[in-house]
């Protein structure tokens, strides 16, 4: 079984906790694929928001 690097996991958890305001237990319970999909979604929303700010 391959282990996910603990530092990478914590960076993902911190990113999602900051943006989604979810507690640690809820985030840790996510499957890796679900967590990765949420990260992609949040990153896309952030990119879109920054694009709009830059256009002002």
PDBQT receptor file of N, H, CA, C and O in Angstrom, charges set to zero:
ATOM      1  N   UNK A   1       0.841  -1.175   0.000  1.00  0.00    +0.000 N 
ATOM      2  CA  UNK A   1       0.000   0.000   0.000  1.00  0.00    +0.000 C 
ATOM      3  C   UNK A   1       0.890   1.244   0.000  1.00  0.00    +0.000 C 
ATOM      4  O   UNK A   1       1.837   1.343   0.780  1.00  0.00    +0.000 OA
ATOM      5  N   UNK A   2       0.572   2.187  -0.884  1.00  0.00    +0.000 N 
ATOM      6  H   UNK A   2      -0.197   2.107  -1.517  1.00  0.00    +0.000 HD
ATOM      7  CA  UNK A   2       1.331   3.429  -0.974  1.00  0.00    +0.000 C 
ATOM      8  C   UNK A   2       0.728   4.465  -0.037  1.00  0.00    +0.000 C 
ATOM      9  O   UNK A   2      -0.487   4.664  -0.020  1.00  0.00    +0.000 OA
ATOM     10  N   UNK A   3       1.578   5.122   0.740  1.00  0.00    +0.000 N 
ATOM     11  H   UNK A   3       2.565   4.960   0.726  1.00  0.00    +0.000 HD
ATOM     12  CA  UNK A   3       1.114   6.143   1.678  1.00  0.00    +0.000 C 
ATOM     13  C   UNK A   3       1.222   7.517   1.054  1.00  0.00    +0.000 C 
ATOM     14  O   UNK A   3       2.192   7.830   0.364  1.00  0.00    +0.000 OA
ATOM     15  N   UNK A   4       0.206   8.336   1.307  1.00  0.00    +0.000 N 
ATOM     16  H   UNK A   4      -0.583   8.081   1.868  1.00  0.00    +0.000 HD
ATOM     17  CA  UNK A   4       0.191   9.714   0.833  1.00  0.00    +0.000 C 
ATOM     18  C   UNK A   4       1.086  10.538   1.747  1.00  0.00    +0.000 C 
ATOM     19  O   UNK A   4       0.998  10.401   2.967  1.00  0.00    +0.000 OA
ATOM     20  N   UNK A   5       1.945  11.390   1.195  1.00  0.00    +0.000 N 
ATOM     21  H   UNK A   5       2.017  11.501   0.204  1.00  0.00    +0.000 HD
ATOM     22  CA  UNK A   5       2.849  12.189   2.034  1.00  0.00    +0.000 C 
ATOM     23  C   UNK A   5       2.072  13.053   3.041  1.00  0.00    +0.000 C 
ATOM     24  O   UNK A   5       1.151  13.776   2.659  1.00  0.00    +0.000 OA
ATOM     25  N   UNK A   6       2.436  12.977   4.291  1.00  0.00    +0.000 N 
ATOM     26  H   UNK A   6       3.183  12.390   4.601  1.00  0.00    +0.000 HD
ATOM     27  CA  UNK A   6       1.711  13.664   5.354  1.00  0.00    +0.000 C 
ATOM     28  C   UNK A   6       1.707  15.176   5.161  1.00  0.00    +0.000 C 
ATOM     29  O   UNK A   6       0.705  15.832   5.446  1.00  0.00    +0.000 OA
ATOM     30  N   UNK A   7       2.814  15.738   4.681  1.00  0.00    +0.000 N 
ATOM     31  H   UNK A   7       3.629  15.205   4.450  1.00  0.00    +0.000 HD
ATOM     32  CA  UNK A   7       2.853  17.188   4.456  1.00  0.00    +0.000 C 
ATOM     33  C   UNK A   7       1.881  17.602   3.356  1.00  0.00    +0.000 C 
ATOM     34  O   UNK A   7       1.230  18.642   3.464  1.00  0.00    +0.000 OA
ATOM     35  N   UNK A   8       1.778  16.808   2.313  1.00  0.00    +0.000 N 
ATOM     36  H   UNK A   8       2.307  15.964   2.225  1.00  0.00    +0.000 HD
ATOM     37  CA  UNK A   8       0.831  17.107   1.226  1.00  0.00    +0.000 C 
ATOM     38  C   UNK A   8      -0.604  17.015   1.732  1.00  0.00    +0.000 C 
ATOM     39  O   UNK A   8      -1.443  17.848   1.390  1.00  0.00    +0.000 OA
ATOM     40  N   UNK A   9      -0.879  16.009   2.541  1.00  0.00    +0.000 N 
ATOM     41  H   UNK A   9      -0.197  15.332   2.819  1.00  0.00    +0.000 HD
ATOM     42  CA  UNK A   9      -2.211  15.858   3.118  1.00  0.00    +0.000 C 
ATOM     43  C   UNK A   9      -2.575  17.071   3.966  1.00  0.00    +0.000 C 
ATOM     44  O   UNK A   9      -3.681  17.599   3.848  1.00  0.00    +0.000 OA
ATOM     45  N   UNK A  10      -1.656  17.516   4.819  1.00  0.00    +0.000 N 
ATOM     46  H   UNK A  10      -0.758  17.087   4.914  1.00  0.00    +0.000 HD
ATOM     47  CA  UNK A  10      -1.930  18.672   5.673  1.00  0.00    +0.000 C 
ATOM     48  C   UNK A  10      -2.146  19.933   4.844  1.00  0.00    +0.000 C 
ATOM     49  O   UNK A  10      -3.016  20.741   5.172  1.00  0.00    +0.000 OA
ATOM     50  N   UNK A  11      -1.376  20.115   3.783  1.00  0.00    +0.000 N 
ATOM     51  H   UNK A  11      -0.670  19.458   3.517  1.00  0.00    +0.000 HD
ATOM     52  CA  UNK A  11      -1.589  21.279   2.927  1.00  0.00    +0.000 C 
ATOM     53  C   UNK A  11      -2.984  21.255   2.302  1.00  0.00    +0.000 C 
ATOM     54  O   UNK A  11      -3.637  22.294   2.207  1.00  0.00    +0.000 OA
ATOM     55  N   UNK A  12      -3.435  20.100   1.883  1.00  0.00    +0.000 N 
ATOM     56  H   UNK A  12      -2.905  19.256   1.960  1.00  0.00    +0.000 HD
ATOM     57  CA  UNK A  12      -4.786  19.970   1.327  1.00  0.00    +0.000 C 
ATOM     58  C   UNK A  12      -5.843  20.265   2.388  1.00  0.00    +0.000 C 
ATOM     59  O   UNK A  12      -6.810  20.980   2.126  1.00  0.00    +0.000 OA
ATOM     60  N   UNK A  13      -5.656  19.715   3.579  1.00  0.00    +0.000 N 
ATOM     61  H   UNK A  13      -4.870  19.135   3.792  1.00  0.00    +0.000 HD
ATOM     62  CA  UNK A  13      -6.617  19.930   4.656  1.00  0.00    +0.000 C 
ATOM     63  C   UNK A  13      -6.692  21.406   5.052  1.00  0.00    +0.000 C 
ATOM     64  O   UNK A  13      -7.779  21.942   5.268  1.00  0.00    +0.000 OA
ATOM     65  N   UNK A  14      -5.542  22.050   5.145  1.00  0.00    +0.000 N 
ATOM     66  H   UNK A  14      -4.659  21.615   4.969  1.00  0.00    +0.000 HD
ATOM     67  CA  UNK A  14      -5.504  23.468   5.499  1.00  0.00    +0.000 C 
ATOM     68  C   UNK A  14      -6.205  24.300   4.430  1.00  0.00    +0.000 C 
ATOM     69  O   UNK A  14      -6.992  25.190   4.754  1.00  0.00    +0.000 OA
ATOM     70  N   UNK A  15      -5.932  24.024   3.189  1.00  0.00    +0.000 N 
ATOM     71  H   UNK A  15      -5.293  23.301   2.925  1.00  0.00    +0.000 HD
ATOM     72  CA  UNK A  15      -6.537  24.754   2.069  1.00  0.00    +0.000 C 
ATOM     73  C   UNK A  15      -8.058  24.635   2.108  1.00  0.00    +0.000 C 
ATOM     74  O   UNK A  15      -8.766  25.637   2.003  1.00  0.00    +0.000 OA
ATOM     75  N   UNK A  16      -8.555  23.421   2.259  1.00  0.00    +0.000 N 
ATOM     76  H   UNK A  16      -7.980  22.607   2.344  1.00  0.00    +0.000 HD
ATOM     77  CA  UNK A  16     -10.006  23.215   2.278  1.00  0.00    +0.000 C 
ATOM     78  C   UNK A  16     -10.643  23.775   3.543  1.00  0.00    +0.000 C 
ATOM     79  O   UNK A  16     -11.727  24.354   3.483  1.00  0.00    +0.000 OA
ATOM     80  N   UNK A  17      -9.986  23.611   4.682  1.00  0.00    +0.000 N 
ATOM     81  H   UNK A  17      -9.105  23.141   4.731  1.00  0.00    +0.000 HD
ATOM     82  CA  UNK A  17     -10.536  24.153   5.926  1.00  0.00    +0.000 C 
ATOM     83  C   UNK A  17     -10.658  25.669   5.830  1.00  0.00    +0.000 C 
ATOM     84  O   UNK A  17     -11.652  26.242   6.274  1.00  0.00    +0.000 OA
ATOM     85  N   UNK A  18      -9.657  26.317   5.255  1.00  0.00    +0.000 N 
ATOM     86  H   UNK A  18      -8.849  25.851   4.894  1.00  0.00    +0.000 HD
ATOM     87  CA  UNK A  18      -9.657  27.770   5.126  1.00  0.00    +0.000 C 
ATOM     88  C   UNK A  18     -10.802  28.242   4.224  1.00  0.00    +0.000 C 
ATOM     89  O   UNK A  18     -11.514  29.190   4.555  1.00  0.00    +0.000 OA
ATOM     90  N   UNK A  19     -10.965  27.584   3.108  1.00  0.00    +0.000 N 
ATOM     91  H   UNK A  19     -10.387  26.813   2.839  1.00  0.00    +0.000 HD
ATOM     92  CA  UNK A  19     -11.951  28.036   2.127  1.00  0.00    +0.000 C 
ATOM     93  C   UNK A  19     -13.367  27.536   2.389  1.00  0.00    +0.000 C 
ATOM     94  O   UNK A  19     -14.333  28.240   2.093  1.00  0.00    +0.000 OA
ATOM     95  N   UNK A  20     -13.503  26.346   2.933  1.00  0.00    +0.000 N 
ATOM     96  H   UNK A  20     -12.718  25.774   3.174  1.00  0.00    +0.000 HD
ATOM     97  CA  UNK A  20     -14.843  25.771   3.129  1.00  0.00    +0.000 C 
ATOM     98  C   UNK A  20     -15.334  25.899   4.568  1.00  0.00    +0.000 C 
ATOM     99  O   UNK A  20     -16.521  25.727   4.843  1.00  0.00    +0.000 OA
ATOM    100  N   UNK A  21     -14.417  26.202   5.482  1.00  0.00    +0.000 N 
ATOM    101  H   UNK A  21     -13.452  26.342   5.259  1.00  0.00    +0.000 HD
ATOM    102  CA  UNK A  21     -14.771  26.321   6.907  1.00  0.00    +0.000 C 
ATOM    103  C   UNK A  21     -15.344  25.016   7.462  1.00  0.00    +0.000 C 
ATOM    104  O   UNK A  21     -16.270  25.018   8.272  1.00  0.00    +0.000 OA
ATOM    105  N   UNK A  22     -14.771  23.908   7.006  1.00  0.00    +0.000 N 
ATOM    106  H   UNK A  22     -14.018  23.906   6.347  1.00  0.00    +0.000 HD
ATOM    107  CA  UNK A  22     -15.174  22.596   7.504  1.00  0.00    +0.000 C 
ATOM    108  C   UNK A  22     -14.222  22.198   8.626  1.00  0.00    +0.000 C 
ATOM    109  O   UNK A  22     -13.069  22.627   8.667  1.00  0.00    +0.000 OA
ATOM    110  N   UNK A  23     -14.731  21.369   9.536  1.00  0.00    +0.000 N 
ATOM    111  H   UNK A  23     -15.667  21.021   9.504  1.00  0.00    +0.000 HD
ATOM    112  CA  UNK A  23     -13.868  20.919  10.626  1.00  0.00    +0.000 C 
ATOM    113  C   UNK A  23     -12.947  19.790  10.156  1.00  0.00    +0.000 C 
ATOM    114  O   UNK A  23     -13.185  19.152   9.131  1.00  0.00    +0.000 OA
ATOM    115  N   UNK A  24     -11.901  19.568  10.932  1.00  0.00    +0.000 N 
ATOM    116  H   UNK A  24     -11.708  20.087  11.765  1.00  0.00    +0.000 HD
ATOM    117  CA  UNK A  24     -10.871  18.597  10.570  1.00  0.00    +0.000 C 
ATOM    118  C   UNK A  24     -11.435  17.191  10.395  1.00  0.00    +0.000 C 
ATOM    119  O   UNK A  24     -11.050  16.488   9.462  1.00  0.00    +0.000 OA
ATOM    120  N   UNK A  25     -12.332  16.774  11.268  1.00  0.00    +0.000 N 
ATOM    121  H   UNK A  25     -12.645  17.346  12.026  1.00  0.00    +0.000 HD
ATOM    122  CA  UNK A  25     -12.899  15.426  11.163  1.00  0.00    +0.000 C 
ATOM    123  C   UNK A  25     -13.608  15.217   9.832  1.00  0.00    +0.000 C 
ATOM    124  O   UNK A  25     -13.473  14.167   9.204  1.00  0.00    +0.000 OA
ATOM    125  N   UNK A  26     -14.355  16.211   9.413  1.00  0.00    +0.000 N 
ATOM    126  H   UNK A  26     -14.465  17.064   9.923  1.00  0.00    +0.000 HD
ATOM    127  CA  UNK A  26     -15.084  16.096   8.134  1.00  0.00    +0.000 C 
ATOM    128  C   UNK A  26     -14.097  15.997   6.970  1.00  0.00    +0.000 C 
ATOM    129  O   UNK A  26     -14.306  15.210   6.047  1.00  0.00    +0.000 OA
ATOM    130  N   UNK A  27     -13.043  16.777   7.009  1.00  0.00    +0.000 N 
ATOM    131  H   UNK A  27     -12.873  17.416   7.760  1.00  0.00    +0.000 HD
ATOM    132  CA  UNK A  27     -12.062  16.757   5.929  1.00  0.00    +0.000 C 
ATOM    133  C   UNK A  27     -11.259  15.464   5.898  1.00  0.00    +0.000 C 
ATOM    134  O   UNK A  27     -10.994  14.923   4.825  1.00  0.00    +0.000 OA
ATOM    135  N   UNK A  28     -10.872  14.969   7.066  1.00  0.00    +0.000 N 
ATOM    136  H   UNK A  28     -11.087  15.409   7.938  1.00  0.00    +0.000 HD
ATOM    137  CA  UNK A  28     -10.093  13.728   7.124  1.00  0.00    +0.000 C 
ATOM    138  C   UNK A  28     -10.906  12.541   6.633  1.00  0.00    +0.000 C 
ATOM    139  O   UNK A  28     -10.349  11.595   6.077  1.00  0.00    +0.000 OA
ATOM    140  N   UNK A  29     -12.215  12.583   6.832  1.00  0.00    +0.000 N 
ATOM    141  H   UNK A  29     -12.667  13.352   7.283  1.00  0.00    +0.000 HD
ATOM    142  CA  UNK A  29     -13.073  11.473   6.394  1.00  0.00    +0.000 C 
ATOM    143  C   UNK A  29     -13.234  11.390   4.877  1.00  0.00    +0.000 C 
ATOM    144  O   UNK A  29     -13.724  10.384   4.364  1.00  0.00    +0.000 OA
ATOM    145  N   UNK A  30     -12.829  12.430   4.160  1.00  0.00    +0.000 N 
ATOM    146  H   UNK A  30     -12.431  13.247   4.577  1.00  0.00    +0.000 HD
ATOM    147  CA  UNK A  30     -12.964  12.421   2.701  1.00  0.00    +0.000 C 
ATOM    148  C   UNK A  30     -12.004  11.413   2.073  1.00  0.00    +0.000 C 
ATOM    149  O   UNK A  30     -10.879  11.231   2.540  1.00  0.00    +0.000 OA
ATOM    150  N   UNK A  31     -12.461  10.772   1.023  1.00  0.00    +0.000 N 
ATOM    151  H   UNK A  31     -13.374  10.920   0.643  1.00  0.00    +0.000 HD
ATOM    152  CA  UNK A  31     -11.576   9.938   0.216  1.00  0.00    +0.000 C 
ATOM    153  C   UNK A  31     -10.636  10.864  -0.550  1.00  0.00    +0.000 C 
ATOM    154  O   UNK A  31     -10.964  12.024  -0.797  1.00  0.00    +0.000 OA
ATOM    155  N   UNK A  32      -9.480  10.355  -0.921  1.00  0.00    +0.000 N 
ATOM    156  H   UNK A  32      -9.213   9.412  -0.720  1.00  0.00    +0.000 HD
ATOM    157  CA  UNK A  32      -8.492  11.172  -1.626  1.00  0.00    +0.000 C 
ATOM    158  C   UNK A  32      -9.082  11.796  -2.893  1.00  0.00    +0.000 C 
ATOM    159  O   UNK A  32      -8.892  12.986  -3.143  1.00  0.00    +0.000 OA
ATOM    160  N   UNK A  33      -9.786  11.010  -3.681  1.00  0.00    +0.000 N 
ATOM    161  H   UNK A  33      -9.940  10.044  -3.478  1.00  0.00    +0.000 HD
ATOM    162  CA  UNK A  33     -10.353  11.524  -4.941  1.00  0.00    +0.000 C 
ATOM    163  C   UNK A  33     -11.363  12.646  -4.675  1.00  0.00    +0.000 C 
ATOM    164  O   UNK A  33     -11.403  13.632  -5.411  1.00  0.00    +0.000 OA
ATOM    165  N   UNK A  34     -12.164  12.499  -3.644  1.00  0.00    +0.000 N 
ATOM    166  H   UNK A  34     -12.132  11.697  -3.046  1.00  0.00    +0.000 HD
ATOM    167  CA  UNK A  34     -13.134  13.540  -3.298  1.00  0.00    +0.000 C 
ATOM    168  C   UNK A  34     -12.425  14.814  -2.835  1.00  0.00    +0.000 C 
ATOM    169  O   UNK A  34     -12.811  15.924  -3.202  1.00  0.00    +0.000 OA
ATOM    170  N   UNK A  35     -11.393  14.633  -2.032  1.00  0.00    +0.000 N 
ATOM    171  H   UNK A  35     -11.080  13.731  -1.735  1.00  0.00    +0.000 HD
ATOM    172  CA  UNK A  35     -10.628  15.779  -1.549  1.00  0.00    +0.000 C 
ATOM    173  C   UNK A  35      -9.959  16.499  -2.719  1.00  0.00    +0.000 C 
ATOM    174  O   UNK A  35      -9.957  17.729  -2.767  1.00  0.00    +0.000 OA
ATOM    175  N   UNK A  36      -9.400  15.754  -3.647  1.00  0.00    +0.000 N 
ATOM    176  H   UNK A  36      -9.401  14.755  -3.607  1.00  0.00    +0.000 HD
ATOM    177  CA  UNK A  36      -8.749  16.343  -4.813  1.00  0.00    +0.000 C 
ATOM    178  C   UNK A  36      -9.762  17.093  -5.678  1.00  0.00    +0.000 C 
ATOM    179  O   UNK A  36      -9.458  18.165  -6.201  1.00  0.00    +0.000 OA
ATOM    180  N   UNK A  37     -10.944  16.541  -5.826  1.00  0.00    +0.000 N 
ATOM    181  H   UNK A  37     -11.190  15.670  -5.400  1.00  0.00    +0.000 HD
ATOM    182  CA  UNK A  37     -11.982  17.214  -6.625  1.00  0.00    +0.000 C 
ATOM    183  C   UNK A  37     -12.427  18.514  -5.957  1.00  0.00    +0.000 C 
ATOM    184  O   UNK A  37     -12.644  19.515  -6.639  1.00  0.00    +0.000 OA
ATOM    185  N   UNK A  38     -12.565  18.509  -4.649  1.00  0.00    +0.000 N 
ATOM    186  H   UNK A  38     -12.389  17.696  -4.095  1.00  0.00    +0.000 HD
ATOM    187  CA  UNK A  38     -12.920  19.734  -3.931  1.00  0.00    +0.000 C 
ATOM    188  C   UNK A  38     -11.824  20.788  -4.084  1.00  0.00    +0.000 C 
ATOM    189  O   UNK A  38     -12.120  21.968  -4.272  1.00  0.00    +0.000 OA
ATOM    190  N   UNK A  39     -10.576  20.371  -4.005  1.00  0.00    +0.000 N 
ATOM    191  H   UNK A  39     -10.336  19.413  -3.853  1.00  0.00    +0.000 HD
ATOM    192  CA  UNK A  39      -9.462  21.304  -4.164  1.00  0.00    +0.000 C 
ATOM    193  C   UNK A  39      -9.502  21.930  -5.555  1.00  0.00    +0.000 C 
ATOM    194  O   UNK A  39      -9.312  23.138  -5.696  1.00  0.00    +0.000 OA
ATOM    195  N   UNK A  40      -9.744  21.126  -6.571  1.00  0.00    +0.000 N 
ATOM    196  H   UNK A  40      -9.898  20.144  -6.456  1.00  0.00    +0.000 HD
ATOM    197  CA  UNK A  40      -9.833  21.659  -7.935  1.00  0.00    +0.000 C 
ATOM    198  C   UNK A  40     -10.987  22.649  -8.062  1.00  0.00    +0.000 C 
ATOM    199  O   UNK A  40     -10.850  23.690  -8.704  1.00  0.00    +0.000 OA
ATOM    200  N   UNK A  41     -12.114  22.326  -7.453  1.00  0.00    +0.000 N 
ATOM    201  H   UNK A  41     -12.226  21.480  -6.931  1.00  0.00    +0.000 HD
ATOM    202  CA  UNK A  41     -13.266  23.211  -7.512  1.00  0.00    +0.000 C 
ATOM    203  C   UNK A  41     -13.025  24.530  -6.807  1.00  0.00    +0.000 C 
ATOM    204  O   UNK A  41     -13.364  25.590  -7.334  1.00  0.00    +0.000 OA
ATOM    205  N   UNK A  42     -12.445  24.475  -5.623  1.00  0.00    +0.000 N 
ATOM    206  H   UNK A  42     -12.170  23.614  -5.195  1.00  0.00    +0.000 HD
ATOM    207  CA  UNK A  42     -12.143  25.698  -4.871  1.00  0.00    +0.000 C 
ATOM    208  C   UNK A  42     -11.107  26.527  -5.632  1.00  0.00    +0.000 C 
ATOM    209  O   UNK A  42     -11.237  27.748  -5.713  1.00  0.00    +0.000 OA
ATOM    210  N   UNK A  43     -10.095  25.886  -6.182  1.00  0.00    +0.000 N 
ATOM    211  H   UNK A  43      -9.989  24.894  -6.115  1.00  0.00    +0.000 HD
ATOM    212  CA  UNK A  43      -9.072  26.605  -6.940  1.00  0.00    +0.000 C 
ATOM    213  C   UNK A  43      -9.684  27.292  -8.158  1.00  0.00    +0.000 C 
ATOM    214  O   UNK A  43      -9.307  28.418  -8.484  1.00  0.00    +0.000 OA
ATOM    215  N   UNK A  44     -10.613  26.638  -8.826  1.00  0.00    +0.000 N 
ATOM    216  H   UNK A  44     -10.920  25.723  -8.562  1.00  0.00    +0.000 HD
ATOM    217  CA  UNK A  44     -11.278  27.245  -9.987  1.00  0.00    +0.000 C 
ATOM    218  C   UNK A  44     -12.104  28.457  -9.563  1.00  0.00    +0.000 C 
ATOM    219  O   UNK A  44     -12.099  29.479 -10.249  1.00  0.00    +0.000 OA
ATOM    220  N   UNK A  45     -12.806  28.352  -8.447  1.00  0.00    +0.000 N 
ATOM    221  H   UNK A  45     -12.810  27.521  -7.890  1.00  0.00    +0.000 HD
ATOM    222  CA  UNK A  45     -13.576  29.497  -7.948  1.00  0.00    +0.000 C 
ATOM    223  C   UNK A  45     -12.651  30.655  -7.582  1.00  0.00    +0.000 C 
ATOM    224  O   UNK A  45     -12.954  31.810  -7.880  1.00  0.00    +0.000 OA
ATOM    225  N   UNK A  46     -11.533  30.353  -6.944  1.00  0.00    +0.000 N 
ATOM    226  H   UNK A  46     -11.287  29.415  -6.702  1.00  0.00    +0.000 HD
ATOM    227  CA  UNK A  46     -10.565  31.395  -6.592  1.00  0.00    +0.000 C 
ATOM    228  C   UNK A  46     -10.002  32.065  -7.841  1.00  0.00    +0.000 C 
ATOM    229  O   UNK A  46      -9.878  33.289  -7.889  1.00  0.00    +0.000 OA
ATOM    230  N   UNK A  47      -9.663  31.273  -8.845  1.00  0.00    +0.000 N 
ATOM    231  H   UNK A  47      -9.764  30.279  -8.806  1.00  0.00    +0.000 HD
ATOM    232  CA  UNK A  47      -9.113  31.832 -10.080  1.00  0.00    +0.000 C 
ATOM    233  C   UNK A  47     -10.135  32.742 -10.756  1.00  0.00    +0.000 C 
ATOM    234  O   UNK A  47      -9.791  33.824 -11.233  1.00  0.00    +0.000 OA
ATOM    235  N   UNK A  48     -11.376  32.305 -10.795  1.00  0.00    +0.000 N 
ATOM    236  H   UNK A  48     -11.655  31.427 -10.408  1.00  0.00    +0.000 HD
ATOM    237  CA  UNK A  48     -12.432  33.118 -11.412  1.00  0.00    +0.000 C 
ATOM    238  C   UNK A  48     -12.619  34.426 -10.638  1.00  0.00    +0.000 C 
ATOM    239  O   UNK A  48     -12.776  35.484 -11.247  1.00  0.00    +0.000 OA
ATOM    240  N   UNK A  49     -12.604  34.364  -9.312  1.00  0.00    +0.000 N 
ATOM    241  H   UNK A  49     -12.477  33.504  -8.818  1.00  0.00    +0.000 HD
ATOM    242  CA  UNK A  49     -12.762  35.569  -8.495  1.00  0.00    +0.000 C 
ATOM    243  C   UNK A  49     -11.607  36.538  -8.733  1.00  0.00    +0.000 C 
ATOM    244  O   UNK A  49     -11.825  37.743  -8.854  1.00  0.00    +0.000 OA
ATOM    245  N   UNK A  50     -10.372  36.016  -8.800  1.00  0.00    +0.000 N 
ATOM    246  H   UNK A  50     -10.195  35.037  -8.701  1.00  0.00    +0.000 HD
ATOM    247  CA  UNK A  50      -9.223  36.885  -9.039  1.00  0.00    +0.000 C 
ATOM    248  C   UNK A  50      -9.260  37.478 -10.436  1.00  0.00    +0.000 C 
ATOM    249  O   UNK A  50      -8.850  38.622 -10.632  1.00  0.00    +0.000 OA
ATOM    250  N   UNK A  51      -9.739  36.724 -11.403  1.00  0.00    +0.000 N 
ATOM    251  H   UNK A  51     -10.072  35.794 -11.244  1.00  0.00    +0.000 HD
ATOM    252  CA  UNK A  51      -9.876  37.263 -12.764  1.00  0.00    +0.000 C 
ATOM    253  C   UNK A  51     -10.839  38.447 -12.781  1.00  0.00    +0.000 C 
ATOM    254  O   UNK A  51     -10.596  39.444 -13.461  1.00  0.00    +0.000 OA
ATOM    255  N   UNK A  52     -11.918  38.331 -12.040  1.00  0.00    +0.000 N 
ATOM    256  H   UNK A  52     -12.116  37.521 -11.488  1.00  0.00    +0.000 HD
ATOM    257  CA  UNK A  52     -12.889  39.425 -11.976  1.00  0.00    +0.000 C 
ATOM    258  C   UNK A  52     -12.297  40.643 -11.281  1.00  0.00    +0.000 C 
ATOM    259  O   UNK A  52     -12.545  41.775 -11.697  1.00  0.00    +0.000 OA
ATOM    260  N   UNK A  53     -11.518  40.423 -10.229  1.00  0.00    +0.000 N 
ATOM    261  H   UNK A  53     -11.316  39.504  -9.891  1.00  0.00    +0.000 HD
ATOM    262  CA  UNK A  53     -10.874  41.536  -9.526  1.00  0.00    +0.000 C 
ATOM    263  C   UNK A  53      -9.895  42.248 -10.449  1.00  0.00    +0.000 C 
ATOM    264  O   UNK A  53      -9.823  43.477 -10.449  1.00  0.00    +0.000 OA
ATOM    265  N   UNK A  54      -9.152  41.493 -11.226  1.00  0.00    +0.000 N 
ATOM    266  H   UNK A  54      -9.211  40.495 -11.226  1.00  0.00    +0.000 HD
ATOM    267  CA  UNK A  54      -8.164  42.085 -12.133  1.00  0.00    +0.000 C 
ATOM    268  C   UNK A  54      -8.815  42.918 -13.234  1.00  0.00    +0.000 C 
ATOM    269  O   UNK A  54      -8.197  43.847 -13.754  1.00  0.00    +0.000 OA
ATOM    270  N   UNK A  55     -10.051  42.594 -13.591  1.00  0.00    +0.000 N 
ATOM    271  H   UNK A  55     -10.552  41.839 -13.169  1.00  0.00    +0.000 HD
ATOM    272  CA  UNK A  55     -10.753  43.310 -14.647  1.00  0.00    +0.000 C 
ATOM    273  C   UNK A  55     -11.332  44.643 -14.163  1.00  0.00    +0.000 C 
ATOM    274  O   UNK A  55     -11.765  45.453 -14.982  1.00  0.00    +0.000 OA
ATOM    275  N   UNK A  56     -11.346  44.881 -12.861  1.00  0.00    +0.000 N 
ATOM    276  H   UNK A  56     -10.994  44.222 -12.196  1.00  0.00    +0.000 HD
ATOM    277  CA  UNK A  56     -11.901  46.126 -12.323  1.00  0.00    +0.000 C 
ATOM    278  C   UNK A  56     -11.015  47.319 -12.605  1.00  0.00    +0.000 C 
ATOM    279  O   UNK A  56     -11.345  48.439 -12.215  1.00  0.00    +0.000 OA
TER     280      UNK A  56
